[in-house]
Amino acid sequence: MTTYDDRARLTDLTATVERVRSSVEGVIEGKPEVVRLSLTVLLAEGHLLIEDVPGVGKTMLAKALARSIDCSVRRIQFTPDLLPSDITGVSIWDQQRRDFEFKPGAIFAQIVIGDEINRASPKTQSALLESMEERQVTIDGQTYELPSPFMVVATQNPVEMEGTYPLPEAQRDRFMARVSVGYPSVEAELQMLDVHGGVSPLEDLQPVAHAHDIVKLVETVRGVHVAETVRRYAVDLVSATRSHPDLRLGASPRATLHLLRAAKASAALSGREYALPDDVQSLAVAVLAHRLLPTAQAQLNRRTAEQVVQEILQRTPVPQQQGGQGAGHGAPGYGQQPPRRL
């Protein structure tokens, strides 16, 4: 059953997230769904890939999120001459001590902003693989732990842009979600002129949450319940990508894990301690599409990965509510009595 501590933790979570959301939305005008997805990925212990054309606010979004939290922040400007050691660090010979001394790279921060990640070579991009998956860096046989929380927020331009390299499949798979900022509405663009016309709003942005607050919120999200039917629904969605005729590469088991973690974070953001199929549905495109590779024929037919995921969502049966006995932390109609909604 739902306890007082459970309700208190969710109340703290929603209050803290609301402060961060308001702070970021004060900079990013008219994109509440983009801001919510960014916070969802943060609480789900994931990494975020922001992809769009130049000038729509990709880096601004990453900076606003980082500055709204009192934590260590590093920015990596990815360029063709960037070296892997610039990211991970390097061991330097100390003549006085007559020993090697490790100099940490830019990855040693709680929020790492990777700007224009696809302008670096694939070898340099791959320097992020271990840190993003295992939250550690291994140099010369020595392993160094990364701080907590740890999140990579990377921006990239579409691969059609000049001077870009496509992200390797293994790299894309480590990003929990991809989001496109998109062009603002007319009203939002007019408001942007008022807000950004003078001093950049980033300069006045102050932290509204501490790093240890985020760690506590992450622990709360881990405790969100996911019923067996919802887990099976997520597995069915991901499995369908592996046999779809328009895809030559489907989503990995890591994608299933990311989808469920994101669904739990989405439920917590909605004040629930249980995930619903709606949470999975609302995140499926953002979590799955960037991992998929359409076939050559599908590309000729202008079929996108997003369209394929939408088709799979329409074809995959959604778990139906069923009555059940017992008490616990499940969603209403999914085999258990509902907890009290905050």
N, C-alpha and C positions, 0 to 999 in steps of 0.2 A: 504494500500500500504506500501511497505517497506520504512522506513524513514532512514535518515542519522544516527540517534542514534541507530537504529536496526543494521545497517551495522557496525557501530563503535563497538558496544558491541560484535558482532560476531567476528570481527577482533581481539579485545582484547582477547576473549576466545581462539581462535585458536592459538594466539601467546603464551599465558600463558601455554596452554596445551602442545604445542610443546616443551617448555622449560622443563616441567615436564617429558614428554615422553622421551626426549633425555637423561635426567638425569637418569631415571630408566633403559633405554635400555643400558646405559653405564655399568650397573651392571648385568642385565639379558640378556645374549647373545642369539641372534637368536630366540627370542619369541615376535615379534612385536604384534601379535594378542592377546597374553595374557596381554601385557602392555596396549593395547587399551581397552580391556574389563575392566581392573582395573580402568582406568580413566573414562570409561563410567559409571561404578557403582558409583564412587565418585561424579560425576556431577549429577547423578540421585538421590542422597541422599539415596543410598542403602548401603548394607553391602555385603562383598565378602567372599565366602568360597573357599579356595584353597585346593584341595584334590589331593594327589599323594603319591607315595612311598617315603621313606626317601631318602634324598640326592640330590633331583633334583632342589632345590632352592625355596621351598615354603616360608620359613621364610625370605630368602634373598629378595624375591620379596616384601613381606610385609614391611620389613625394608626400602628398597630402596624407596618405595612410600612414606612412612612416613617421611623419612629424606629429601626428595625433597621438602617438604612443611614446612614452618616455623610455626609450631603449636605444641601444647602439645601432647606428645606421651607417652603411657604407654604400657608395655608388661606384659601379664599374661601367666605364664607357667602353663598350666593345668596339674595337677597330681591327682592321686586317693585321696590324702589327702587334696586337696584344698577345702576350705569352701565357701559357698555362700557369707558370710560376707567379705571374702577376696576380692571379686569382687565389691560388692555394697557398703560396708562400715558398720559401726556399731556405735551405741550410747553408750558412755562410761560415767559412773558417775564421775563427777568432784566434789571432796570432798570440795574444797575451795569455789566453786560457789554454791554447793549443788544443782546441776542440771545436766541433761544429756547433753553431748557435742557430736556432730556428727563428726566422723572421716571418711572422704570420702575414698572409696575403689579405686581400680585400674581402675574402669570404668569411673572415672571422668577425661577424657582426650578427645581431639578432634579426635585423631586416636588411637584406641585400637587394639593392636596386640594380638590375642588369639592363642598362639602356642600350637599345638596338642590338640585342644579343645575336641576331643573325647577320651582323656585319663582320663578325670574327670568323676565323677559319673553323672547320669542324673539329680539328684537334684541340683548339682552345675552348670551344663550346663544351667538349667532353670533359674538361677539367672540373665541371660542376657535377658530374654524375655521382661520385661517391658522396659528396657533401649533401646533395639533395635527397638521396635515398637513405643513407646511414647516419647523416648528421655528424660526420667526422671527416678528417682529412688525414691521409697517410703519405708521409714524405720520408724517403730513405728508410723505410721499414718501421718508422715511428708513427703512432696514431695519435692525433690530437682531436679532442672532442670540441664540437661547436656549441655556442651558448644556446640557452633555451629562454624564450621561444626562438625558433629559427624559421625564417620564411624568405624565399627568393621571389621577388616580383620583377619579372622580366618584360621588357617591351620589345616588339619587333615590327618591322614594316612587312607588307606582303612580299612574297618571294619574287613577284614580278618586278619589284623595284630594283633599280640599278645598284650593283655593289652588295647584294645580299646573298647569303648562303642558306639553303634550307636546313632546318634543324634536323639532326639525325633522329631516327625513330626512337632510340633509347632515351634521348634527351626529351623529346616531346612527351613520352610516356611518363616521365617523372613530374610533369606539371599536372596538378590535380584538375585544373580547369583553364580554359581559354575564354577570354572575353574580348569583344570588340566594342570600343567606346562609341563609335558612330558619330555622325554629324549631329549637332544640337538642333532642336526645334527653333523656329524663328523667335519665339518668346524667350527661350533659354539663351539664344545667342545675343539678343538685345540686353538681357540681364547680365550676361558675361561682359558686355562692353562697359556697363556701369561698375561691375565689381573689379574687373581687370584693367580698366582704363587708366588707372593711376598706378599706385604701388601694388605689387603682386600680393595677393592674399596669403600666399605661403609665408611671407615675411612676418605676418602677424599671427600665424598659426602656433598655438601653444599645446603641449601635451595635455590630454584629458584622461589618460589612463596610463598606468605604469606597467612595466614588463611583467612583474609578478602578478598583476591583475589578470593579464592574458593567460599566464600559466594556470591560474585557478579556473578561469573560464574553460580552458581546454580540458581540464580534469572533469568539469561538469558535463561537457559535451560527450566525453567518453562514456558517461553513465546513462546516456539516453538509450532507451530500450528500442530494439528493432525486432518486431515479430517475425516468426519463421516465414509467413506468407510474403512479407515485404522483402525479406532477404532473397527468397526464391524469385520474386518479381525482378529484382535487380540482376540476378544471375541470368534469368531468361533474356532480359534486354541485351546484356553484354554478349551472351552466347549467340544471339541472332546476328550480331555483326560478323561473326566468324564464318558464317555460311551464306552470307548475302551475295548474290551474283554480281553486284556492282562494286564489290570491295575485294581488293587483292590482299589487304591486311586488315584484320579485325582488331577488336580491343583485347587487351591482355587481362589476366587475372588481377593485375595491379589496378586496372581500371575499375573492376568490380569493387575492390576494397576502397578505392577513392570515392566511388559513387555512394557507397553506404556511409562512409565517414562524412561526406558532404551532406547527405540526407539527415544525419544525426545533428549536424551543426545547424541546418536549416530549421529542424524541429525546435531546437533550443532557442533560436532567434525568434520563433513564433510563440515562445512561452510554453512549449510542450516538452514533456520528458519521454515522449514516444514518437517514433517516426511513422509517417503515413506514406502510402503509394504516391500521393501528390508531391511529397518532398523529392522522391526519386524521379518522378516525371519532370518536375520543373528544372532539374539539374542535369538531365540526361544529355542534352545537346552540348552544354558547356563542358561537361566532364568527358564525354566520349568522342565528339566529332574531331578534335585535333589529333587524335591517335589513329584515325582511320585513313587508309589510302585507297581512293577509288581506282578502278581498273582503267586502262587506256580507253576502252570503249565508253565507259561512263563519263570520262572526261570529255570525249568527243561529243557526247550527248549533253554536256554541260550539267551533269549530275554532281552535286556537291555532297560532302560527307554529312553536312547538316540536314540536307533533304533525306538522306538515307536513314539517319537517326529518327527523324520525324515520322518516316514511313514505318519504322520498326515500332515506335511508340503506338501508332495507330493499329498495328496488327497484333501486338502482344496483349493477351488478356490481362486486365487489371484485377488484382485480388478483390473479391467481393466481401462485404461485411457479413460476418456470420456470428450468430449468438454463441455465447460460451459461458462456462462456469469458472469460478475461481477469482481470486484477487491477485493483483500484481501491478506491473508497470506497463501493460500493453495498451495499444490503441483501442478505442471503443469499437466493438464489432470484430476484433481480430483475435477472438479466443479468450479475452480477459476483460475484466471490468475496467472502465476508464479511470485514470487518476484524475484528481481535481485539476481543472484548467485554471491557470493563473490569470 
